[in-house]
Amino acid sequence: MNKQVIFLLLCSLLGVAHAESIDALSVDDENEPAASAEPVMLDSSEYTSPPAIEAVQLYKQDELISWINNNQHLARVKADDCQLVEDIEARAEIVAIPSYQFLWGDMLAWGVCVDADPELGVMYMWRAANQGLAAAMEQLGRYYATGTLVQQDYAKAIPLLREAAGRGFLAAQLRLVQLYVDGKGSPYDYEDAYRWLHHSIIVDKPTHRQASQLLAKLAEKMPEYVVVKAKASNQPY
């Protein structure tokens, strides 16, 4: 058998074997979908939702004034996570409520929940004082008396403190009498200051003792009949 015939026979045999190997493949095997992946079970304990933030109600007028009078207003704003900043600003700027003007001014002056802007803060305190808020008058009077944020100026301090003291604001009464004891202001105003503080109701014992000491010192600078008159007055304010 020549080489050409042998070659043809080998090719024929190899072709049959190749075909059989292809036929052996199952069509079902080719179309069978891949096995689906097992679902991944998540442990819910590993994933916690952020704590719900409780909405803060806007402050009522009487409670805000109470916080201001007790110097708790800035602490309350911080305790509420600064959620009411925009509402406070709106009531100070647009509605022009004195208590909110004072609160907004104090926040600006000392950078509580906002960027500090002392100049703008003092301006809002003046707006509140001009509307008759005793706490604003007292704070501005104290600032001018001590040179806090502003230049020390007794000519501005005493009228502010006198106005607040005449409205029954104890902190202003105490500071005003202290200024008179220190020789500031006019002796003609001693009687009013003595009368206001003498007739104040003071529950706190240290403050009561402070008032008594100040009154005793002021009385030394006053004629006795004027002291008697101030004590006997039925109209302390």
Backbone torsions as a table, in degrees:
resi	resn	phi	psi	omega
1	MET	NA	130.0	-176.3
2	ASN	-79.9	171.3	-174.5
3	LYS	-63.5	-32.7	-177.4
4	GLN	-68.8	-38.6	-179.0
5	VAL	-68.2	-42.4	-179.4
6	ILE	-61.6	-39.7	-179.8
7	PHE	-63.5	-40.6	-179.3
8	LEU	-66.6	-40.0	179.1
9	LEU	-63.6	-39.5	179.5
10	LEU	-65.0	-41.7	178.9
11	CYS	-63.4	-37.4	-179.3
12	SER	-65.8	-45.2	-180.0
13	LEU	-63.8	-41.5	179.9
14	LEU	-66.0	-34.7	179.3
15	GLY	-65.1	-40.7	179.8
16	VAL	-66.1	-41.8	-179.0
17	ALA	-65.7	-36.3	-179.2
18	HIS	-68.3	-39.8	179.9
19	ALA	-64.9	-42.2	-179.6
20	GLU	-64.1	-35.5	-179.7
21	SER	-69.0	-33.7	178.9
22	ILE	-72.3	-41.3	179.8
23	ASP	-64.2	-24.9	-177.8
24	ALA	-70.1	-17.8	178.7
25	LEU	-70.9	134.7	-179.2
26	SER	-87.5	133.5	175.9
27	VAL	-64.1	-36.4	178.8
28	ASP	-62.5	-35.5	179.5
29	ASP	-65.3	-38.4	-177.9
30	GLU	-67.7	-35.6	-174.8
31	ASN	-94.1	-6.5	-176.5
32	GLU	-67.1	123.5	-178.0
33	PRO	-66.7	153.5	178.2
34	ALA	-67.0	147.0	-179.2
35	ALA	-61.0	132.4	-178.8
36	SER	-68.7	145.6	-178.0
37	ALA	-72.8	148.2	177.7
38	GLU	-66.5	134.3	178.6
39	PRO	-62.7	140.5	-179.7
40	VAL	-88.4	123.3	-179.7
41	MET	-93.1	123.0	-179.0
42	LEU	-95.5	138.6	176.9
43	ASP	-84.0	109.6	-176.0
44	SER	-62.5	-21.1	-179.1
45	SER	-70.2	-18.2	-179.6
46	GLU	-81.7	-14.5	-175.3
47	TYR	-123.7	117.1	-178.7
48	THR	-119.1	139.5	177.8
49	SER	-73.1	150.0	177.6
50	PRO	-63.1	146.9	-178.6
51	PRO	-61.4	138.9	179.6
52	ALA	-68.5	135.3	179.3
53	ILE	-94.1	120.1	-178.9
54	GLU	-77.7	129.9	-179.7
55	ALA	-65.3	136.5	-178.9
56	VAL	-94.5	129.4	178.7
57	GLN	-76.0	146.4	178.2
58	LEU	-63.6	144.4	-175.2
59	TYR	-69.0	139.1	173.4
60	LYS	-77.2	153.4	-175.1
61	GLN	-59.6	-46.0	-175.9
62	ASP	-68.3	-38.3	-179.7
63	GLU	-71.3	-35.3	178.0
64	LEU	-65.4	-43.6	178.4
65	ILE	-62.8	-38.2	177.5
66	SER	-62.9	-42.5	178.0
67	TRP	-64.1	-41.2	179.9
68	ILE	-62.9	-46.3	-177.6
69	ASN	-64.4	-26.0	179.3
70	ASN	-102.9	11.5	178.4
71	ASN	56.4	42.2	-180.0
72	GLN	-114.9	1.1	-171.0
73	HIS	-67.4	-41.5	-179.6
74	LEU	-70.9	-37.7	177.6
75	ALA	-63.1	-36.1	-179.8
76	ARG	-67.8	-41.1	178.7
77	VAL	-61.0	-43.4	178.8
78	LYS	-67.8	-37.4	179.6
79	ALA	-65.5	-26.5	178.1
80	ASP	-89.0	17.1	176.9
81	ASP	56.7	30.8	174.5
82	CYS	59.6	27.9	-176.2
83	GLN	-73.7	-20.2	-172.1
84	LEU	-105.8	18.3	-175.2
85	VAL	-57.1	-49.2	-177.7
86	GLU	-65.1	-38.6	178.6
87	ASP	-66.6	-40.8	178.8
88	ILE	-62.9	-45.2	179.9
89	GLU	-61.4	-43.0	-178.8
90	ALA	-62.7	-41.3	-179.1
91	ARG	-73.5	-22.9	175.8
92	ALA	-81.4	-44.6	-173.3
93	GLU	-85.0	-45.9	-172.5
94	ILE	-92.2	-50.6	-177.8
95	VAL	-81.3	-24.7	176.9
96	ALA	60.2	46.5	175.7
97	ILE	-81.3	125.9	-174.6
98	PRO	-55.3	-43.7	-178.6
99	SER	-63.7	-37.5	178.2
100	TYR	-75.1	-31.8	174.3
101	GLN	-62.5	-42.7	178.7
102	PHE	-66.0	-44.9	179.8
103	LEU	-60.7	-46.8	179.9
104	TRP	-63.5	-40.5	178.5
105	GLY	-63.1	-41.9	179.2
106	ASP	-67.1	-38.4	176.9
107	MET	-61.4	-43.9	179.2
108	LEU	-68.2	-40.6	-176.6
109	ALA	-62.2	-37.2	-174.1
110	TRP	-114.6	9.4	174.3
111	GLY	66.0	41.0	178.3
112	VAL	-92.6	109.8	179.1
113	CYS	69.2	1.6	177.8
114	VAL	-144.3	166.8	174.1
115	ASP	-68.2	135.4	-177.5
116	ALA	-63.7	133.6	175.8
117	ASP	-145.9	77.9	-174.7
118	PRO	-56.2	-38.8	-178.4
119	GLU	-61.5	-47.1	178.6
120	LEU	-67.9	-36.3	179.6
121	GLY	-61.6	-46.2	179.0
122	VAL	-63.7	-35.1	178.1
123	MET	-60.8	-42.6	179.0
124	TYR	-68.9	-33.8	174.7
125	MET	-61.4	-40.8	177.8
126	TRP	-64.1	-38.7	178.2
127	ARG	-61.3	-42.7	178.5
128	ALA	-66.2	-41.6	179.6
129	ALA	-63.8	-40.6	-179.9
130	ASN	-67.2	-17.6	175.3
131	GLN	-95.3	5.4	172.5
132	GLY	95.8	13.2	178.8
133	LEU	-77.8	112.9	-175.1
134	ALA	-60.3	-38.3	-179.3
135	ALA	-62.3	-36.4	178.5
136	ALA	-69.0	-41.1	177.3
137	MET	-61.5	-46.0	-178.9
138	GLU	-62.1	-44.2	-177.0
139	GLN	-67.1	-43.0	177.4
140	LEU	-64.1	-41.3	177.1
141	GLY	-60.5	-40.9	178.0
142	ARG	-66.0	-40.9	179.3
143	TYR	-62.9	-42.8	179.6
144	TYR	-71.0	-30.0	179.1
145	ALA	-72.8	-33.6	-175.9
146	THR	-103.4	-8.2	-177.4
147	GLY	73.6	34.8	178.3
148	THR	-90.9	119.6	-178.8
149	LEU	68.6	-29.2	-179.7
150	VAL	-121.5	170.4	176.1
151	GLN	-74.5	142.3	179.0
152	GLN	-61.1	128.4	-174.9
153	ASP	-153.6	98.1	-178.6
154	TYR	-68.8	-26.0	178.7
155	ALA	-65.1	-26.1	174.6
156	LYS	-92.7	-36.3	-174.8
157	ALA	-64.4	-48.5	-172.2
158	ILE	-66.0	-44.5	176.7
159	PRO	-61.1	-37.2	178.4
160	LEU	-65.8	-46.8	-180.0
161	LEU	-66.6	-37.4	179.9
162	ARG	-64.0	-42.4	179.8
163	GLU	-64.8	-43.4	179.1
164	ALA	-68.1	-39.5	179.7
165	ALA	-63.2	-39.6	179.4
166	GLY	-67.6	-16.4	176.0
167	ARG	-93.6	6.5	176.4
168	GLY	87.9	15.4	-178.2
169	PHE	-83.3	108.5	-170.4
170	LEU	-58.6	-44.6	-178.3
171	ALA	-58.6	-37.7	178.0
172	ALA	-69.8	-38.3	178.8
173	GLN	-61.8	-45.4	-180.0
174	LEU	-62.9	-45.6	-177.3
175	ARG	-69.6	-37.1	-179.9
176	LEU	-63.8	-46.7	178.7
177	VAL	-62.0	-38.6	178.1
178	GLN	-61.3	-41.0	178.3
179	LEU	-64.5	-40.9	178.3
180	TYR	-65.8	-40.4	176.7
181	VAL	-60.9	-35.7	-180.0
182	ASP	-79.9	1.8	176.1
183	GLY	92.5	8.6	178.1
184	LYS	-89.3	154.8	176.2
185	GLY	81.1	-172.7	-176.1
186	SER	-102.9	136.7	176.5
187	PRO	-60.3	-22.2	178.3
188	TYR	-66.0	-18.4	-178.5
189	ASP	-96.7	-1.9	-177.2
190	TYR	-61.7	-40.6	-175.3
191	GLU	-59.9	-47.1	179.6
192	ASP	-61.0	-46.9	-178.1
193	ALA	-62.3	-41.2	178.8
194	TYR	-63.9	-45.2	-177.6
195	ARG	-62.9	-44.8	-178.2
196	TRP	-60.8	-47.9	-177.2
197	LEU	-72.4	-37.9	-179.3
198	HIS	-60.9	-35.8	-176.2
199	HIS	-93.8	2.6	179.3
200	SER	-72.3	143.2	175.1
201	ILE	-91.0	117.6	-175.5
202	ILE	-125.1	113.6	-178.1
203	VAL	-83.9	-41.1	-177.2
204	ASP	-65.7	122.8	-173.8
205	LYS	-64.2	-46.0	177.9
206	PRO	-60.8	-39.1	178.9
207	THR	-68.3	-38.3	176.9
208	HIS	-61.2	-42.1	178.9
209	ARG	-66.2	-40.3	177.6
210	GLN	-60.8	-43.6	179.5
211	ALA	-62.4	-43.2	179.8
212	SER	-61.1	-41.9	-179.8
213	GLN	-66.4	-41.4	178.8
214	LEU	-65.4	-41.6	179.6
215	LEU	-63.7	-39.6	179.1
216	ALA	-63.6	-40.5	179.8
217	LYS	-69.3	-39.1	179.7
218	LEU	-69.0	-37.0	179.7
219	ALA	-59.9	-30.6	178.7
220	GLU	-65.6	-21.3	-178.8
221	LYS	-97.8	2.6	-175.0
222	MET	-119.5	149.8	171.9
223	PRO	-62.0	145.1	-175.4
224	GLU	-59.8	-39.6	-177.8
225	TYR	-65.7	-29.2	177.9
226	VAL	-71.3	-38.8	176.7
227	VAL	-63.2	-45.1	179.4
228	VAL	-61.1	-42.3	179.7
229	LYS	-62.6	-44.4	-179.8
230	ALA	-63.4	-40.8	179.6
231	LYS	-67.5	-35.8	-174.8
232	ALA	-81.9	-10.1	-174.9
233	SER	-61.2	135.7	175.0
234	ASN	-92.4	-0.4	-179.6
235	GLN	-127.4	79.0	-176.3
236	PRO	-61.8	-26.3	179.5
237	TYR	-120.0	NA	NA
